[in-house]
Amino acid sequence: MPQPATRNERGSYVQKFDMKKTIFINYRSCDEPFAALFIDKRLAEHFGPERVFRDTRTIRPGTHFPTEIRLALQQCRVLLVVIGARWLRRGPGGRLIDRPDDYVRLEIANGLRRPDVAVVPVLVDDTPMPAASDLPADIAELASRQYVRLRFRDADADASRLVGELVKLIGDVGL
């Protein structure tokens, strides 16, 4: 498991781990957290847990999570965006994705700005791909990215297909 960033003698954060070719799992905890957990487990089995970033597994308690997320995003080569039926749902005060400080949105925008990152939507069950018009402008391009599907009934086969596609993108850096 990667070590968290720590502060050096000048108070700057320094990285204590090398996560080249990392896969970053982006998900909304009120949408499909078990899909994200399943994907994390399957990818960690193949690529090794040090190559897969999922916030609640990777970030150690007590660390500054915005810094950890920023570092992981800087090092990722693949950003998986887990999208379930409740991903765009309205809550009190409107949709979370419309908030400029929404971590899901910020992570996606970061990945889309980088030409070296493959941003891959993972649609859960029968969830449709959001239309560009349903997304904030800074992440509207997500709607034009080729997606993969993770279905409850075929989760193992779909996860194996995802692993195969990721191997094509970043190589087989597993154990």
Disulfide bonds with the S-S distance in Angstrom:
none
